[in-house]
Amino acid sequence: MSVVARLKRMEKEGVDEEAEIILDMVEEFLTGENSVAEFTAFWLSVVEVHPRFKFLGQANYRALAERLQRR
């Protein structure tokens, strides 16, 4: 599941304990407290990755951060 899809799902379903952890990590990434490598490792460890997203380690996280900040 992509980061954006997971955030949209949280918006619909509400925020549970797992979602709080994910939101904290997203915030730390967006504020520069965590690197791309740290965020990628975290994301791959907690979210079931659809085969379509196996390229995640090569994703443009700077563009993702900008997109998330605009929301």
Backbone as a chain_set.jsonl record, in Angstrom:
{"seq": "MSVVARLKRMEKEGVDEEAEIILDMVEEFLTGENSVAEFTAFWLSVVEVHPRFKFLGQANYRALAERLQRR", "coords": {"N": [[0.852, -1.179, 0.0], [0.523, 2.194, -0.791], [1.981, 5.2, 0.618], [0.312, 7.46, 0.512], [-2.174, 6.239, 0.005], [-2.475, 4.784, 2.367], [-2.644, 6.869, 4.238], [-5.005, 8.096, 3.389], [-6.776, 6.034, 3.923], [-6.607, 5.983, 6.71], [-7.804, 8.401, 7.218], [-10.455, 7.88, 6.573], [-11.07, 5.643, 8.238], [-10.267, 6.299, 10.761], [-7.947, 6.892, 13.494], [-5.863, 4.606, 14.884], [-3.722, 2.868, 17.242], [-1.576, 1.84, 15.692], [-1.778, 3.517, 13.472], [-1.136, 5.974, 14.65], [1.601, 5.635, 15.15], [2.529, 5.421, 12.537], [1.801, 7.97, 11.578], [3.432, 9.558, 13.214], [5.977, 8.807, 12.269], [5.793, 9.653, 9.595], [5.529, 12.394, 10.005], [8.046, 12.921, 11.202], [9.687, 12.32, 9.049], [8.848, 14.259, 7.169], [9.641, 16.578, 8.442], [12.318, 16.353, 8.365], [13.654, 14.942, 10.303], [14.065, 12.249, 10.034], [15.771, 10.222, 7.688], [15.509, 9.438, 4.146], [16.203, 6.76, 3.822], [15.73, 5.756, 6.415], [12.974, 6.215, 6.642], [12.007, 4.644, 4.523], [12.831, 2.05, 5.329], [11.331, 1.799, 7.682], [8.689, 2.031, 6.623], [8.511, -0.197, 4.915], [8.664, -2.169, 6.805], [6.328, -2.067, 8.311], [4.081, -1.923, 6.714], [2.081, -3.735, 4.516], [3.328, -4.417, 1.44], [2.199, -3.922, -1.719], [2.812, -5.788, -4.684], [3.114, -4.053, -6.847], [4.34, -1.88, -5.735], [6.955, -2.491, -5.15], [9.173, -1.13, -5.906], [9.699, 0.768, -4.05], [12.003, 1.494, -2.585], [13.332, 3.026, -4.389], [11.837, 5.216, -4.769], [10.816, 8.652, -5.232], [11.22, 10.425, -2.66], [11.449, 13.047, -1.86], [9.711, 14.422, -3.566], [7.378, 13.153, -2.755], [7.207, 14.045, -0.082], [6.784, 16.787, -0.527], [4.322, 16.66, -1.815], [2.681, 15.572, 0.215], [2.85, 17.601, 2.104], [1.393, 19.604, 0.914], [-1.215, 18.843, 1.232]], "CA": [[0.0, 0.0, 0.0], [1.314, 3.418, -0.863], [1.872, 6.098, 1.767], [-0.883, 8.283, 0.332], [-3.343, 5.366, 0.182], [-2.59, 4.469, 3.804], [-3.116, 8.074, 4.922], [-6.415, 8.263, 3.037], [-7.516, 5.012, 4.669], [-6.689, 6.447, 8.096], [-8.77, 9.501, 7.251], [-11.789, 7.271, 6.556], [-11.276, 4.668, 9.305], [-9.859, 6.804, 12.061], [-6.55, 6.692, 13.865], [-5.635, 3.682, 15.986], [-2.343, 2.904, 17.745], [-0.659, 1.661, 14.56], [-1.842, 4.734, 12.669], [-0.385, 7.007, 15.374], [3.021, 5.37, 14.905], [2.779, 5.787, 11.141], [1.739, 9.434, 11.471], [4.647, 10.105, 13.84], [7.104, 8.592, 11.372], [5.598, 10.54, 8.446], [5.872, 13.745, 10.462], [9.503, 12.994, 11.37], [10.271, 12.359, 7.708], [8.536, 15.545, 6.543], [10.39, 17.642, 9.111], [13.741, 16.113, 8.173], [14.25, 14.233, 11.434], [14.44, 10.926, 9.544], [16.234, 10.202, 6.302], [14.767, 8.609, 3.2], [16.503, 5.356, 4.139], [15.024, 5.405, 7.653], [11.542, 6.162, 6.348], [11.765, 3.475, 3.673], [12.961, 0.847, 6.157], [10.15, 1.765, 8.542], [7.488, 1.778, 5.834], [8.524, -1.585, 4.452], [8.536, -3.078, 7.952], [5.002, -2.026, 8.94], [2.99, -1.891, 5.75], [2.126, -4.774, 3.489], [3.627, -3.738, 0.184], [1.634, -4.525, -2.922], [3.898, -6.005, -5.644], [3.249, -2.874, -7.689], [5.137, -0.876, -5.039], [8.247, -3.059, -4.753], [10.203, -0.155, -6.255], [9.652, 1.808, -3.02], [13.333, 1.95, -2.215], [13.81, 3.933, -5.416], [10.84, 6.272, -4.93], [11.253, 10.036, -5.056], [10.614, 10.824, -1.397], [11.373, 14.515, -1.789], [8.453, 14.767, -4.225], [6.321, 12.666, -1.876], [7.125, 14.973, 1.054], [6.155, 18.011, -1.014], [2.902, 16.355, -2.08], [2.011, 15.414, 1.489], [2.791, 18.891, 2.78], [0.37, 20.416, 0.258], [-2.561, 18.347, 1.596]], "C": [[0.893, 1.235, 0.0], [1.092, 4.266, 0.384], [0.579, 6.9, 1.674], [-2.147, 7.443, 0.548], [-3.555, 5.041, 1.651], [-3.112, 5.674, 4.571], [-4.595, 8.327, 4.62], [-7.282, 7.253, 3.783], [-7.673, 5.421, 6.131], [-7.726, 7.552, 8.228], [-10.199, 8.951, 7.311], [-12.064, 6.44, 7.802], [-10.96, 5.196, 10.696], [-8.429, 6.4, 12.369], [-6.472, 5.784, 15.083], [-4.169, 3.769, 16.4], [-1.325, 2.761, 16.614], [-0.608, 2.924, 13.699], [-1.07, 5.874, 13.327], [1.117, 6.862, 15.127], [3.385, 5.787, 13.491], [2.777, 7.301, 10.978], [2.959, 10.097, 12.089], [5.843, 9.975, 12.905], [6.999, 9.478, 10.139], [5.979, 11.961, 8.833], [7.382, 13.916, 10.609], [10.212, 13.048, 10.015], [10.065, 13.736, 7.073], [9.318, 16.697, 7.167], [11.899, 17.43, 9.022], [14.435, 15.405, 9.323], [14.699, 12.824, 11.058], [14.803, 11.015, 8.078], [15.294, 9.365, 5.427], [14.971, 7.14, 3.536], [15.763, 4.903, 5.392], [13.522, 5.265, 7.402], [11.206, 4.927, 5.526], [11.822, 2.193, 4.49], [11.747, 0.703, 7.068], [8.92, 1.359, 7.742], [7.416, 0.32, 5.392], [8.35, -2.577, 5.582], [7.121, -3.115, 8.52], [3.84, -2.121, 7.97], [3.167, -3.018, 4.749], [2.275, -4.083, 2.143], [3.066, -4.549, -0.974], [2.783, -4.693, -3.922], [4.156, -4.809, -6.557], [4.178, -1.829, -7.06], [6.495, -1.403, -4.58], [9.404, -2.12, -5.068], [10.376, 0.889, -5.164], [11.021, 2.346, -2.645], [13.911, 2.947, -3.205], [12.864, 5.119, -5.616], [11.447, 7.649, -4.679], [10.573, 10.589, -3.805], [10.578, 12.332, -1.209], [10.062, 14.987, -2.417], [7.265, 14.32, -3.371], [6.124, 13.608, -0.702], [6.433, 16.267, 0.636], [4.659, 17.801, -1.258], [2.122, 16.248, -0.777], [1.864, 16.744, 2.224], [1.724, 19.794, 2.181], [-1.046, 20.023, 0.684], [-3.046, 18.99, 2.854]], "O": [[1.895, 1.295, 0.713], [0.123, 4.064, 1.115], [-0.162, 7.004, 2.652], [-3.085, 7.894, 1.204], [-4.69, 5.024, 2.128], [-3.942, 5.519, 5.467], [-5.349, 8.73, 5.506], [-8.387, 7.575, 4.221], [-8.734, 5.232, 6.725], [-8.441, 7.63, 9.227], [-11.048, 9.494, 8.018], [-13.156, 6.51, 8.367], [-11.35, 4.594, 11.696], [-7.789, 5.67, 11.611], [-6.944, 6.129, 16.167], [-3.452, 4.662, 15.948], [-0.326, 3.48, 16.582], [0.46, 3.346, 13.256], [-0.42, 6.659, 12.637], [1.817, 7.854, 14.919], [4.414, 6.423, 13.265], [3.653, 7.856, 10.315], [3.469, 11.084, 11.557], [6.63, 10.91, 12.759], [8.01, 10.007, 9.676], [6.668, 12.653, 8.083], [7.938, 14.932, 10.192], [11.216, 13.742, 9.859], [10.997, 14.31, 6.509], [9.623, 17.681, 6.492], [12.672, 18.234, 9.544], [15.66, 15.277, 9.329], [15.602, 12.268, 11.683], [14.214, 11.788, 7.323], [14.402, 8.678, 5.926], [14.017, 6.363, 3.535], [15.228, 3.795, 5.432], [12.882, 4.329, 7.881], [10.224, 4.241, 5.808], [10.948, 1.336, 4.356], [11.198, -0.39, 7.21], [8.192, 0.448, 8.136], [6.365, -0.313, 5.492], [7.932, -3.711, 5.35], [6.746, -4.102, 9.153], [2.712, -2.382, 8.389], [4.252, -3.229, 4.207], [1.441, -3.263, 1.759], [3.421, -5.711, -1.173], [3.649, -3.822, -4.002], [5.287, -4.582, -6.987], [4.738, -0.991, -7.767], [7.118, -0.808, -3.702], [10.505, -2.3, -4.546], [11.15, 1.828, -5.35], [11.171, 3.545, -2.412], [14.879, 3.64, -2.892], [13.062, 5.929, -6.52], [12.464, 7.782, -3.999], [9.482, 11.155, -3.882], [9.742, 12.837, -0.459], [9.382, 15.852, -1.865], [6.263, 15.028, -3.278], [4.989, 13.938, -0.359], [5.588, 16.784, 1.368], [3.841, 18.664, -0.942], [1.016, 16.777, -0.675], [0.857, 16.977, 2.893], [1.201, 20.668, 2.873], [-1.98, 20.806, 0.508], [-4.152, 18.698, 3.31]]}, "num_chains": 1, "name": "protein.A"}
